[in-house]
Amino acid sequence: MAAMTQIAPSPAETVRTRYRDAQVPEPAVWNATLAVLHEHRSVRRYLPDPVSDDTLRLLISAAQSAPTSSNLQVWSVVAVRDPDRKARLAALAGDQAHVVRAPLLLVWTADFARLRQLAADHDAPLAGADYLESSYVGFIDAALAAQNAVVAAESLGLGTVYIGALRNHPEAVATELQLPPGVFATFGLVVGHPDPAERAQVKPRLPQQAVLHRETYRLPEQRSHVATYERRIAEFYGEQDLAHSWTERVLARLASARSLAGRDRLRTALHNQGFPLR
């Protein structure tokens, strides 16, 4: 008997799944890139199979193809495969098991050490790097590069999930990775082969009307869009056997400094790592 093949969802089904809205119009155009982007999901269950060096090089070349402000390229990434090091980093990031189980952890950094060394070699000033604007550029550059790597990885059938909890203990992460002053671990990214036995689902997002403002921002309309989303995400959580409320979760996540799990001292951590933020 021939094996059953999985039929790919239509473009309309793919976009409607992202919003959990059957009324989303049929896309006028479609291609493989759009399919990969719309089918993104956070993967936390991985097979032990390694991610090859050839694949890693492709992910980084994709990352380096992202835009970078003024071609400064003020980011770097540390690839971590060593199980013991991953375990130590996982402990610093809330004991997330997938950090240990996945074969590859990429730690994306805002990196001004390279340019500070360049300035020192040329006996040139670099006072502009001390300002918040420059640090902001480093964070954005790192995020743009990482997201390019995510799209590249998912186009190859790999799974990914970001690890923002590396910011819970920034100085300890810097020590573990031997980051010099001027380099700050912005977030991690787990990469690996998804376990087909536990396929992650596409999580619905806010209605497009909530995030797309035409000409000017419109706050009053947000209430109805959020209410619509609350109903849709509740259905999704119910299917996952989770008694979650999106509203309750986001309000709890930002309720106090304590709810930030150590990230309330991020400014201090940045100063300690050589980011004056003037």
PyRosetta script that sets phi, psi and omega in degrees:
from pyrosetta import init, pose_from_sequence

init()
pose = pose_from_sequence("MAAMTQIAPSPAETVRTRYRDAQVPEPAVWNATLAVLHEHRSVRRYLPDPVSDDTLRLLISAAQSAPTSSNLQVWSVVAVRDPDRKARLAALAGDQAHVVRAPLLLVWTADFARLRQLAADHDAPLAGADYLESSYVGFIDAALAAQNAVVAAESLGLGTVYIGALRNHPEAVATELQLPPGVFATFGLVVGHPDPAERAQVKPRLPQQAVLHRETYRLPEQRSHVATYERRIAEFYGEQDLAHSWTERVLARLASARSLAGRDRLRTALHNQGFPLR")
pose.set_psi(1, 130.5)
pose.set_omega(1, -177.7)
pose.set_phi(2, -67.4)
pose.set_psi(2, 142.5)
pose.set_omega(2, 178.2)
pose.set_phi(3, -67.7)
pose.set_psi(3, 142.8)
pose.set_omega(3, 179.0)
pose.set_phi(4, -75.1)
pose.set_psi(4, 137.0)
pose.set_omega(4, 177.3)
pose.set_phi(5, -103.0)
pose.set_psi(5, 142.2)
pose.set_omega(5, 179.7)
pose.set_phi(6, -80.0)
pose.set_psi(6, 125.4)
pose.set_omega(6, -179.3)
pose.set_phi(7, -83.8)
pose.set_psi(7, 127.2)
pose.set_omega(7, 179.9)
pose.set_phi(8, -66.2)
pose.set_psi(8, 140.7)
pose.set_omega(8, 177.8)
pose.set_phi(9, -65.4)
pose.set_psi(9, 153.5)
pose.set_omega(9, 177.7)
pose.set_phi(10, -70.7)
pose.set_psi(10, 162.4)
pose.set_omega(10, 176.4)
pose.set_phi(11, -54.3)
pose.set_psi(11, -43.3)
pose.set_omega(11, -179.8)
pose.set_phi(12, -62.3)
pose.set_psi(12, -44.0)
pose.set_omega(12, 179.3)
pose.set_phi(13, -62.6)
pose.set_psi(13, -38.6)
pose.set_omega(13, -178.7)
pose.set_phi(14, -64.1)
pose.set_psi(14, -46.5)
pose.set_omega(14, -179.8)
pose.set_phi(15, -69.6)
pose.set_psi(15, -40.0)
pose.set_omega(15, -179.9)
pose.set_phi(16, -65.2)
pose.set_psi(16, -33.6)
pose.set_omega(16, 176.2)
pose.set_phi(17, -65.0)
pose.set_psi(17, -38.7)
pose.set_omega(17, 179.9)
pose.set_phi(18, -61.1)
pose.set_psi(18, -36.1)
pose.set_omega(18, -179.9)
pose.set_phi(19, -100.8)
pose.set_psi(19, -9.3)
pose.set_omega(19, -173.5)
pose.set_phi(20, 52.9)
pose.set_psi(20, 48.2)
pose.set_omega(20, -174.8)
pose.set_phi(21, -139.6)
pose.set_psi(21, 110.6)
pose.set_omega(21, -177.9)
pose.set_phi(22, -71.5)
pose.set_psi(22, -9.7)
pose.set_omega(22, -177.2)
pose.set_phi(23, -93.6)
pose.set_psi(23, -0.8)
pose.set_omega(23, 178.3)
pose.set_phi(24, -62.9)
pose.set_psi(24, 131.5)
pose.set_omega(24, -177.1)
pose.set_phi(25, -63.0)
pose.set_psi(25, 155.3)
pose.set_omega(25, 174.1)
pose.set_phi(26, -62.6)
pose.set_psi(26, 129.9)
pose.set_omega(26, 177.8)
pose.set_phi(27, -60.0)
pose.set_psi(27, 137.9)
pose.set_omega(27, 179.9)
pose.set_phi(28, -74.4)
pose.set_psi(28, -29.1)
pose.set_omega(28, 177.9)
pose.set_phi(29, -135.6)
pose.set_psi(29, 161.1)
pose.set_omega(29, -178.8)
pose.set_phi(30, -161.3)
pose.set_psi(30, 149.7)
pose.set_omega(30, 173.5)
pose.set_phi(31, -157.1)
pose.set_psi(31, 180.0)
pose.set_omega(31, -175.7)
pose.set_phi(32, -65.2)
pose.set_psi(32, -34.4)
pose.set_omega(32, 179.2)
pose.set_phi(33, -64.2)
pose.set_psi(33, -44.9)
pose.set_omega(33, 178.2)
pose.set_phi(34, -62.5)
pose.set_psi(34, -36.8)
pose.set_omega(34, 178.6)
pose.set_phi(35, -62.8)
pose.set_psi(35, -45.8)
pose.set_omega(35, 179.4)
pose.set_phi(36, -61.2)
pose.set_psi(36, -44.5)
pose.set_omega(36, -178.7)
pose.set_phi(37, -62.8)
pose.set_psi(37, -45.1)
pose.set_omega(37, -176.6)
pose.set_phi(38, -73.0)
pose.set_psi(38, -23.4)
pose.set_omega(38, -177.3)
pose.set_phi(39, -93.4)
pose.set_psi(39, 10.1)
pose.set_omega(39, 178.6)
pose.set_phi(40, -58.0)
pose.set_psi(40, 140.3)
pose.set_omega(40, 174.2)
pose.set_phi(41, -149.9)
pose.set_psi(41, 151.5)
pose.set_omega(41, 177.1)
pose.set_phi(42, -80.9)
pose.set_psi(42, 125.4)
pose.set_omega(42, -177.1)
pose.set_phi(43, -108.6)
pose.set_psi(43, 127.0)
pose.set_omega(43, -178.9)
pose.set_phi(44, -122.5)
pose.set_psi(44, 2.4)
pose.set_omega(44, 177.0)
pose.set_phi(45, -122.7)
pose.set_psi(45, 122.9)
pose.set_omega(45, -172.7)
pose.set_phi(46, -129.0)
pose.set_psi(46, 151.8)
pose.set_omega(46, 168.6)
pose.set_phi(47, -78.2)
pose.set_psi(47, 158.5)
pose.set_omega(47, -179.0)
pose.set_phi(48, -77.0)
pose.set_psi(48, -5.1)
pose.set_omega(48, -177.0)
pose.set_phi(49, -56.9)
pose.set_psi(49, 135.0)
pose.set_omega(49, -178.6)
pose.set_phi(50, -72.2)
pose.set_psi(50, 157.6)
pose.set_omega(50, 168.9)
pose.set_phi(51, -93.6)
pose.set_psi(51, 120.4)
pose.set_omega(51, -172.3)
pose.set_phi(52, -68.1)
pose.set_psi(52, 160.0)
pose.set_omega(52, 175.5)
pose.set_phi(53, -63.9)
pose.set_psi(53, -34.7)
pose.set_omega(53, 176.9)
pose.set_phi(54, -60.4)
pose.set_psi(54, -43.6)
pose.set_omega(54, 178.8)
pose.set_phi(55, -66.7)
pose.set_psi(55, -42.2)
pose.set_omega(55, 178.6)
pose.set_phi(56, -58.5)
pose.set_psi(56, -43.0)
pose.set_omega(56, 179.1)
pose.set_phi(57, -61.6)
pose.set_psi(57, -38.9)
pose.set_omega(57, 177.9)
pose.set_phi(58, -65.3)
pose.set_psi(58, -41.1)
pose.set_omega(58, 179.3)
pose.set_phi(59, -62.3)
pose.set_psi(59, -40.0)
pose.set_omega(59, -178.9)
pose.set_phi(60, -73.0)
pose.set_psi(60, -37.4)
pose.set_omega(60, 177.3)
pose.set_phi(61, -66.4)
pose.set_psi(61, -34.5)
pose.set_omega(61, 174.1)
pose.set_phi(62, -65.0)
pose.set_psi(62, -42.6)
pose.set_omega(62, 178.6)
pose.set_phi(63, -60.9)
pose.set_psi(63, -42.0)
pose.set_omega(63, -179.4)
pose.set_phi(64, -73.8)
pose.set_psi(64, -7.5)
pose.set_omega(64, 175.1)
pose.set_phi(65, -86.6)
pose.set_psi(65, -5.1)
pose.set_omega(65, 178.0)
pose.set_phi(66, -71.5)
pose.set_psi(66, 157.4)
pose.set_omega(66, 174.4)
pose.set_phi(67, -60.0)
pose.set_psi(67, 150.3)
pose.set_omega(67, 176.1)
pose.set_phi(68, -142.8)
pose.set_psi(68, 129.9)
pose.set_omega(68, -174.4)
pose.set_phi(69, -60.7)
pose.set_psi(69, 123.7)
pose.set_omega(69, 178.0)
pose.set_phi(70, 55.4)
pose.set_psi(70, 20.5)
pose.set_omega(70, -177.1)
pose.set_phi(71, 56.7)
pose.set_psi(71, 28.4)
pose.set_omega(71, 179.0)
pose.set_phi(72, -69.7)
pose.set_psi(72, -34.2)
pose.set_omega(72, 178.8)
pose.set_phi(73, 55.4)
pose.set_psi(73, 50.1)
pose.set_omega(73, -175.8)
pose.set_phi(74, -90.2)
pose.set_psi(74, 58.0)
pose.set_omega(74, 173.7)
pose.set_phi(75, -148.2)
pose.set_psi(75, 158.3)
pose.set_omega(75, 171.9)
pose.set_phi(76, -147.1)
pose.set_psi(76, 167.4)
pose.set_omega(76, 179.3)
pose.set_phi(77, -137.1)
pose.set_psi(77, 139.2)
pose.set_omega(77, 177.5)
pose.set_phi(78, -108.2)
pose.set_psi(78, 119.8)
pose.set_omega(78, 178.6)
pose.set_phi(79, -89.7)
pose.set_psi(79, 122.4)
pose.set_omega(79, -177.1)
pose.set_phi(80, -116.6)
pose.set_psi(80, 120.0)
pose.set_omega(80, 176.4)
pose.set_phi(81, -116.6)
pose.set_psi(81, -26.4)
pose.set_omega(81, -175.2)
pose.set_phi(82, -58.0)
pose.set_psi(82, 122.2)
pose.set_omega(82, -176.3)
pose.set_phi(83, -58.9)
pose.set_psi(83, -39.4)
pose.set_omega(83, -178.9)
pose.set_phi(84, -67.2)
pose.set_psi(84, -41.8)
pose.set_omega(84, 178.4)
pose.set_phi(85, -66.2)
pose.set_psi(85, -41.9)
pose.set_omega(85, 177.1)
pose.set_phi(86, -60.2)
pose.set_psi(86, -39.2)
pose.set_omega(86, 179.6)
pose.set_phi(87, -64.1)
pose.set_psi(87, -41.1)
pose.set_omega(87, 178.7)
pose.set_phi(88, -66.6)
pose.set_psi(88, -40.4)
pose.set_omega(88, 178.0)
pose.set_phi(89, -67.7)
pose.set_psi(89, -37.3)
pose.set_omega(89, 177.4)
pose.set_phi(90, -61.3)
pose.set_psi(90, -40.1)
pose.set_omega(90, 178.8)
pose.set_phi(91, -63.0)
pose.set_psi(91, -33.0)
pose.set_omega(91, 177.9)
pose.set_phi(92, -77.0)
pose.set_psi(92, -16.4)
pose.set_omega(92, -175.9)
pose.set_phi(93, -111.9)
pose.set_psi(93, 39.1)
pose.set_omega(93, 174.7)
pose.set_phi(94, 77.9)
pose.set_psi(94, 22.2)
pose.set_omega(94, 177.4)
pose.set_phi(95, 55.9)
pose.set_psi(95, 45.6)
pose.set_omega(95, 177.6)
pose.set_phi(96, -79.1)
pose.set_psi(96, 114.9)
pose.set_omega(96, -171.8)
pose.set_phi(97, -61.7)
pose.set_psi(97, -32.1)
pose.set_omega(97, -176.6)
pose.set_phi(98, -68.1)
pose.set_psi(98, -21.5)
pose.set_omega(98, 175.6)
pose.set_phi(99, -64.1)
pose.set_psi(99, -36.3)
pose.set_omega(99, 179.9)
pose.set_phi(100, -79.6)
pose.set_psi(100, -42.8)
pose.set_omega(100, -171.8)
pose.set_phi(101, -75.2)
pose.set_psi(101, -33.2)
pose.set_omega(101, 179.9)
pose.set_phi(102, -69.9)
pose.set_psi(102, 149.8)
pose.set_omega(102, -176.0)
pose.set_phi(103, -74.9)
pose.set_psi(103, -18.2)
pose.set_omega(103, -173.0)
pose.set_phi(104, -142.1)
pose.set_psi(104, 131.0)
pose.set_omega(104, 172.3)
pose.set_phi(105, -120.0)
pose.set_psi(105, 124.2)
pose.set_omega(105, 176.3)
pose.set_phi(106, -105.7)
pose.set_psi(106, 122.9)
pose.set_omega(106, 178.7)
pose.set_phi(107, -105.3)
pose.set_psi(107, 113.5)
pose.set_omega(107, -175.4)
pose.set_phi(108, -92.4)
pose.set_psi(108, 133.0)
pose.set_omega(108, -175.1)
pose.set_phi(109, -125.9)
pose.set_psi(109, 148.7)
pose.set_omega(109, 162.5)
pose.set_phi(110, -81.6)
pose.set_psi(110, 126.7)
pose.set_omega(110, -168.2)
pose.set_phi(111, -129.3)
pose.set_psi(111, 106.4)
pose.set_omega(111, 173.4)
pose.set_phi(112, -108.4)
pose.set_psi(112, -1.2)
pose.set_omega(112, 179.1)
pose.set_phi(113, -64.0)
pose.set_psi(113, -38.3)
pose.set_omega(113, -179.2)
pose.set_phi(114, -61.7)
pose.set_psi(114, -44.9)
pose.set_omega(114, -179.2)
pose.set_phi(115, -73.8)
pose.set_psi(115, -32.7)
pose.set_omega(115, 176.8)
pose.set_phi(116, -65.6)
pose.set_psi(116, -38.9)
pose.set_omega(116, 176.5)
pose.set_phi(117, -65.3)
pose.set_psi(117, -40.4)
pose.set_omega(117, 177.9)
pose.set_phi(118, -61.3)
pose.set_psi(118, -43.9)
pose.set_omega(118, 179.8)
pose.set_phi(119, -64.0)
pose.set_psi(119, -41.9)
pose.set_omega(119, 179.3)
pose.set_phi(120, -63.8)
pose.set_psi(120, -39.8)
pose.set_omega(120, 179.8)
pose.set_phi(121, -63.8)
pose.set_psi(121, -28.3)
pose.set_omega(121, -178.5)
pose.set_phi(122, -104.7)
pose.set_psi(122, 10.2)
pose.set_omega(122, -179.7)
pose.set_phi(123, 50.2)
pose.set_psi(123, 46.4)
pose.set_omega(123, -176.0)
pose.set_phi(124, -116.9)
pose.set_psi(124, 147.9)
pose.set_omega(124, 177.0)
pose.set_phi(125, -72.2)
pose.set_psi(125, 155.1)
pose.set_omega(125, 176.2)
pose.set_phi(126, -144.1)
pose.set_psi(126, 38.9)
pose.set_omega(126, -175.6)
pose.set_phi(127, -62.4)
pose.set_psi(127, -28.1)
pose.set_omega(127, -179.6)
pose.set_phi(128, -64.0)
pose.set_psi(128, -21.7)
pose.set_omega(128, 179.3)
pose.set_phi(129, -71.1)
pose.set_psi(129, -14.7)
pose.set_omega(129, -177.3)
pose.set_phi(130, -80.0)
pose.set_psi(130, -9.0)
pose.set_omega(130, -172.2)
pose.set_phi(131, -92.4)
pose.set_psi(131, 153.4)
pose.set_omega(131, -179.1)
pose.set_phi(132, -54.0)
pose.set_psi(132, -39.5)
pose.set_omega(132, 179.7)
pose.set_phi(133, -54.4)
pose.set_psi(133, -45.3)
pose.set_omega(133, -178.8)
pose.set_phi(134, -66.8)
pose.set_psi(134, -42.7)
pose.set_omega(134, 177.2)
pose.set_phi(135, -60.8)
pose.set_psi(135, -40.8)
pose.set_omega(135, 178.4)
pose.set_phi(136, -57.6)
pose.set_psi(136, -42.8)
pose.set_omega(136, 178.1)
pose.set_phi(137, -60.7)
pose.set_psi(137, -41.8)
pose.set_omega(137, 179.4)
pose.set_phi(138, -62.1)
pose.set_psi(138, -42.2)
pose.set_omega(138, 179.4)
pose.set_phi(139, -65.4)
pose.set_psi(139, -42.9)
pose.set_omega(139, -179.5)
pose.set_phi(140, -65.9)
pose.set_psi(140, -44.9)
pose.set_omega(140, 179.2)
pose.set_phi(141, -58.3)
pose.set_psi(141, -43.1)
pose.set_omega(141, 179.4)
pose.set_phi(142, -62.9)
pose.set_psi(142, -41.0)
pose.set_omega(142, -179.3)
pose.set_phi(143, -67.4)
pose.set_psi(143, -42.3)
pose.set_omega(143, 179.0)
pose.set_phi(144, -63.0)
pose.set_psi(144, -43.1)
pose.set_omega(144, 179.5)
pose.set_phi(145, -63.3)
pose.set_psi(145, -44.9)
pose.set_omega(145, -178.7)
pose.set_phi(146, -62.6)
pose.set_psi(146, -41.3)
pose.set_omega(146, -178.5)
pose.set_phi(147, -67.6)
pose.set_psi(147, -34.2)
pose.set_omega(147, 172.9)
pose.set_phi(148, -60.3)
pose.set_psi(148, -41.4)
pose.set_omega(148, 178.6)
pose.set_phi(149, -64.7)
pose.set_psi(149, -37.3)
pose.set_omega(149, 177.7)
pose.set_phi(150, -61.4)
pose.set_psi(150, -48.3)
pose.set_omega(150, -179.3)
pose.set_phi(151, -62.2)
pose.set_psi(151, -41.7)
pose.set_omega(151, 178.3)
pose.set_phi(152, -62.3)
pose.set_psi(152, -45.5)
pose.set_omega(152, -179.2)
pose.set_phi(153, -61.5)
pose.set_psi(153, -45.7)
pose.set_omega(153, -177.6)
pose.set_phi(154, -69.1)
pose.set_psi(154, -29.0)
pose.set_omega(154, 176.4)
pose.set_phi(155, -67.4)
pose.set_psi(155, -21.5)
pose.set_omega(155, 178.3)
pose.set_phi(156, -94.7)
pose.set_psi(156, 5.3)
pose.set_omega(156, 179.6)
pose.set_phi(157, 87.2)
pose.set_psi(157, 6.8)
pose.set_omega(157, 177.8)
pose.set_phi(158, -84.6)
pose.set_psi(158, 161.1)
pose.set_omega(158, 175.7)
pose.set_phi(159, -109.8)
pose.set_psi(159, 157.6)
pose.set_omega(159, -178.9)
pose.set_phi(160, -144.9)
pose.set_psi(160, 158.8)
pose.set_omega(160, 166.9)
pose.set_phi(161, -156.3)
pose.set_psi(161, 135.4)
pose.set_omega(161, 178.6)
pose.set_phi(162, -75.5)
pose.set_psi(162, 150.1)
pose.set_omega(162, 179.2)
pose.set_phi(163, -123.7)
pose.set_psi(163, 85.2)
pose.set_omega(163, 178.1)
pose.set_phi(164, -71.4)
pose.set_psi(164, -19.9)
pose.set_omega(164, -176.6)
pose.set_phi(165, -68.4)
pose.set_psi(165, -5.9)
pose.set_omega(165, 171.7)
pose.set_phi(166, -62.5)
pose.set_psi(166, -18.0)
pose.set_omega(166, 177.9)
pose.set_phi(167, -83.0)
pose.set_psi(167, -0.9)
pose.set_omega(167, 177.1)
pose.set_phi(168, -65.6)
pose.set_psi(168, -35.8)
pose.set_omega(168, -177.7)
pose.set_phi(169, -136.7)
pose.set_psi(169, 70.6)
pose.set_omega(169, -171.7)
pose.set_phi(170, -61.6)
pose.set_psi(170, -40.6)
pose.set_omega(170, -178.1)
pose.set_phi(171, -66.2)
pose.set_psi(171, -39.0)
pose.set_omega(171, 179.1)
pose.set_phi(172, -66.7)
pose.set_psi(172, -37.5)
pose.set_omega(172, 176.2)
pose.set_phi(173, -64.2)
pose.set_psi(173, -42.8)
pose.set_omega(173, 179.2)
pose.set_phi(174, -61.3)
pose.set_psi(174, -40.1)
pose.set_omega(174, 177.9)
pose.set_phi(175, -65.1)
pose.set_psi(175, -45.0)
pose.set_omega(175, -179.4)
pose.set_phi(176, -60.2)
pose.set_psi(176, -39.0)
pose.set_omega(176, -176.6)
pose.set_phi(177, -95.9)
pose.set_psi(177, 2.2)
pose.set_omega(177, -179.8)
pose.set_phi(178, 55.4)
pose.set_psi(178, 45.7)
pose.set_omega(178, 179.1)
pose.set_phi(179, -76.5)
pose.set_psi(179, 128.1)
pose.set_omega(179, 178.2)
pose.set_phi(180, -76.2)
pose.set_psi(180, 167.3)
pose.set_omega(180, 173.5)
pose.set_phi(181, -55.1)
pose.set_psi(181, 139.1)
pose.set_omega(181, -178.3)
pose.set_phi(182, 94.8)
pose.set_psi(182, 1.1)
pose.set_omega(182, 176.8)
pose.set_phi(183, -124.7)
pose.set_psi(183, 127.4)
pose.set_omega(183, -176.1)
pose.set_phi(184, -129.6)
pose.set_psi(184, 128.3)
pose.set_omega(184, 178.4)
pose.set_phi(185, -72.3)
pose.set_psi(185, 109.3)
pose.set_omega(185, -174.5)
pose.set_phi(186, -82.0)
pose.set_psi(186, -41.3)
pose.set_omega(186, 177.3)
pose.set_phi(187, -171.9)
pose.set_psi(187, 165.6)
pose.set_omega(187, 174.8)
pose.set_phi(188, -106.6)
pose.set_psi(188, 166.6)
pose.set_omega(188, 176.4)
pose.set_phi(189, -143.5)
pose.set_psi(189, 115.9)
pose.set_omega(189, 176.2)
pose.set_phi(190, -83.4)
pose.set_psi(190, 137.2)
pose.set_omega(190, 179.8)
pose.set_phi(191, -134.7)
pose.set_psi(191, 135.7)
pose.set_omega(191, 177.6)
pose.set_phi(192, -176.5)
pose.set_psi(192, -176.3)
pose.set_omega(192, 178.8)
pose.set_phi(193, -88.3)
pose.set_psi(193, 118.8)
pose.set_omega(193, -177.4)
pose.set_phi(194, -60.9)
pose.set_psi(194, 142.6)
pose.set_omega(194, 173.8)
pose.set_phi(195, -75.9)
pose.set_psi(195, 113.7)
pose.set_omega(195, -176.6)
pose.set_phi(196, -65.9)
pose.set_psi(196, -16.5)
pose.set_omega(196, 180.0)
pose.set_phi(197, -72.9)
pose.set_psi(197, -19.2)
pose.set_omega(197, -179.2)
pose.set_phi(198, -134.7)
pose.set_psi(198, 72.2)
pose.set_omega(198, -176.2)
pose.set_phi(199, -71.4)
pose.set_psi(199, 124.2)
pose.set_omega(199, 177.2)
pose.set_phi(200, -69.7)
pose.set_psi(200, 150.7)
pose.set_omega(200, -179.3)
pose.set_phi(201, -101.7)
pose.set_psi(201, 156.0)
pose.set_omega(201, 176.0)
pose.set_phi(202, -74.6)
pose.set_psi(202, 121.0)
pose.set_omega(202, -178.9)
pose.set_phi(203, -86.3)
pose.set_psi(203, 128.0)
pose.set_omega(203, -179.4)
pose.set_phi(204, -65.9)
pose.set_psi(204, 151.2)
pose.set_omega(204, 179.3)
pose.set_phi(205, -109.6)
pose.set_psi(205, 170.2)
pose.set_omega(205, 174.1)
pose.set_phi(206, -53.7)
pose.set_psi(206, 149.7)
pose.set_omega(206, 174.0)
pose.set_phi(207, -54.3)
pose.set_psi(207, 146.8)
pose.set_omega(207, -178.1)
pose.set_phi(208, -58.6)
pose.set_psi(208, -31.8)
pose.set_omega(208, -180.0)
pose.set_phi(209, -63.3)
pose.set_psi(209, -20.2)
pose.set_omega(209, 179.7)
pose.set_phi(210, -75.7)
pose.set_psi(210, -29.0)
pose.set_omega(210, -175.0)
pose.set_phi(211, -109.9)
pose.set_psi(211, -17.3)
pose.set_omega(211, 179.8)
pose.set_phi(212, -99.6)
pose.set_psi(212, 111.6)
pose.set_omega(212, 178.1)
pose.set_phi(213, -110.9)
pose.set_psi(213, 129.0)
pose.set_omega(213, -177.3)
pose.set_phi(214, -98.2)
pose.set_psi(214, 115.7)
pose.set_omega(214, 178.9)
pose.set_phi(215, 75.2)
pose.set_psi(215, -53.2)
pose.set_omega(215, -179.8)
pose.set_phi(216, -138.2)
pose.set_psi(216, 157.4)
pose.set_omega(216, -178.6)
pose.set_phi(217, -75.2)
pose.set_psi(217, 140.9)
pose.set_omega(217, -177.5)
pose.set_phi(218, -129.4)
pose.set_psi(218, 98.6)
pose.set_omega(218, -177.0)
pose.set_phi(219, -77.1)
pose.set_psi(219, -43.5)
pose.set_omega(219, -175.1)
pose.set_phi(220, -54.2)
pose.set_psi(220, -33.8)
pose.set_omega(220, -176.9)
pose.set_phi(221, -71.4)
pose.set_psi(221, -13.1)
pose.set_omega(221, -177.3)
pose.set_phi(222, -62.1)
pose.set_psi(222, -31.4)
pose.set_omega(222, -176.4)
pose.set_phi(223, -59.8)
pose.set_psi(223, -45.6)
pose.set_omega(223, -178.5)
pose.set_phi(224, -69.3)
pose.set_psi(224, -36.3)
pose.set_omega(224, 179.3)
pose.set_phi(225, -67.0)
pose.set_psi(225, -40.3)
pose.set_omega(225, 178.4)
pose.set_phi(226, -66.5)
pose.set_psi(226, -39.8)
pose.set_omega(226, 178.5)
pose.set_phi(227, -62.4)
pose.set_psi(227, -41.6)
pose.set_omega(227, 176.8)
pose.set_phi(228, -61.3)
pose.set_psi(228, -44.1)
pose.set_omega(228, -179.2)
pose.set_phi(229, -65.4)
pose.set_psi(229, -39.6)
pose.set_omega(229, -179.9)
pose.set_phi(230, -57.0)
pose.set_psi(230, -40.1)
pose.set_omega(230, 178.5)
pose.set_phi(231, -66.5)
pose.set_psi(231, -43.6)
pose.set_omega(231, -176.7)
pose.set_phi(232, -68.5)
pose.set_psi(232, -44.2)
pose.set_omega(232, -178.1)
pose.set_phi(233, -70.7)
pose.set_psi(233, -29.1)
pose.set_omega(233, 176.2)
pose.set_phi(234, -64.0)
pose.set_psi(234, -39.6)
pose.set_omega(234, 176.2)
pose.set_phi(235, -62.2)
pose.set_psi(235, -43.5)
pose.set_omega(235, 179.3)
pose.set_phi(236, -61.8)
pose.set_psi(236, -48.3)
pose.set_omega(236, 179.8)
pose.set_phi(237, -61.5)
pose.set_psi(237, -38.2)
pose.set_omega(237, 178.9)
pose.set_phi(238, -60.7)
pose.set_psi(238, -39.5)
pose.set_omega(238, 178.0)
pose.set_phi(239, -66.3)
pose.set_psi(239, -24.2)
pose.set_omega(239, 177.8)
pose.set_phi(240, -93.4)
pose.set_psi(240, 7.8)
pose.set_omega(240, -177.7)
pose.set_phi(241, 59.2)
pose.set_psi(241, 38.7)
pose.set_omega(241, 178.3)
pose.set_phi(242, -117.0)
pose.set_psi(242, 125.9)
pose.set_omega(242, 179.3)
pose.set_phi(243, -90.6)
pose.set_psi(243, 66.8)
pose.set_omega(243, -175.6)
pose.set_phi(244, -108.3)
pose.set_psi(244, 148.7)
pose.set_omega(244, 167.9)
pose.set_phi(245, -118.3)
pose.set_psi(245, 125.9)
pose.set_omega(245, 179.9)
pose.set_phi(246, -60.5)
pose.set_psi(246, -43.7)
pose.set_omega(246, -179.5)
pose.set_phi(247, -59.3)
pose.set_psi(247, -47.8)
pose.set_omega(247, -179.8)
pose.set_phi(248, -62.7)
pose.set_psi(248, -38.9)
pose.set_omega(248, -178.0)
pose.set_phi(249, -67.4)
pose.set_psi(249, -45.1)
pose.set_omega(249, -177.6)
pose.set_phi(250, -70.5)
pose.set_psi(250, -35.3)
pose.set_omega(250, 178.4)
pose.set_phi(251, -68.9)
pose.set_psi(251, -37.7)
pose.set_omega(251, 177.4)
pose.set_phi(252, -67.9)
pose.set_psi(252, -36.6)
pose.set_omega(252, -177.8)
pose.set_phi(253, -63.4)
pose.set_psi(253, -29.6)
pose.set_omega(253, -177.0)
pose.set_phi(254, -118.1)
pose.set_psi(254, 21.0)
pose.set_omega(254, -173.7)
pose.set_phi(255, -69.7)
pose.set_psi(255, -33.8)
pose.set_omega(255, -174.8)
pose.set_phi(256, -157.5)
pose.set_psi(256, 172.7)
pose.set_omega(256, 175.8)
pose.set_phi(257, -61.4)
pose.set_psi(257, -37.0)
pose.set_omega(257, -179.0)
pose.set_phi(258, -62.2)
pose.set_psi(258, -34.0)
pose.set_omega(258, -178.5)
pose.set_phi(259, -68.9)
pose.set_psi(259, -11.3)
pose.set_omega(259, 178.4)
pose.set_phi(260, -83.2)
pose.set_psi(260, -2.1)
pose.set_omega(260, 171.7)
pose.set_phi(261, 56.3)
pose.set_psi(261, 41.2)
pose.set_omega(261, 177.6)
pose.set_phi(262, 102.0)
pose.set_psi(262, -15.9)
pose.set_omega(262, -176.8)
pose.set_phi(263, -79.8)
pose.set_psi(263, -4.6)
pose.set_omega(263, 176.0)
pose.set_phi(264, -65.9)
pose.set_psi(264, -18.2)
pose.set_omega(264, -180.0)
pose.set_phi(265, -103.1)
pose.set_psi(265, 27.0)
pose.set_omega(265, -176.3)
pose.set_phi(266, -62.0)
pose.set_psi(266, -39.5)
pose.set_omega(266, 179.7)
pose.set_phi(267, -59.7)
pose.set_psi(267, -43.4)
pose.set_omega(267, 178.1)
pose.set_phi(268, -63.0)
pose.set_psi(268, -42.8)
pose.set_omega(268, 179.9)
pose.set_phi(269, -62.7)
pose.set_psi(269, -39.7)
pose.set_omega(269, 177.8)
pose.set_phi(270, -64.3)
pose.set_psi(270, -43.5)
pose.set_omega(270, 176.4)
pose.set_phi(271, -58.4)
pose.set_psi(271, -44.9)
pose.set_omega(271, -178.5)
pose.set_phi(272, -62.7)
pose.set_psi(272, -26.2)
pose.set_omega(272, -177.8)
pose.set_phi(273, -98.0)
pose.set_psi(273, 11.8)
pose.set_omega(273, 173.0)
pose.set_phi(274, 92.4)
pose.set_psi(274, 26.8)
pose.set_omega(274, 176.6)
pose.set_phi(275, -115.4)
pose.set_psi(275, 95.9)
pose.set_omega(275, -176.0)
pose.set_phi(276, -64.6)
pose.set_psi(276, -29.6)
pose.set_omega(276, 178.4)
pose.set_phi(277, 56.4)
pose.set_psi(277, 50.8)
pose.set_omega(277, -178.7)
pose.set_phi(278, -74.3)
pose.dump_pdb("model.pdb")
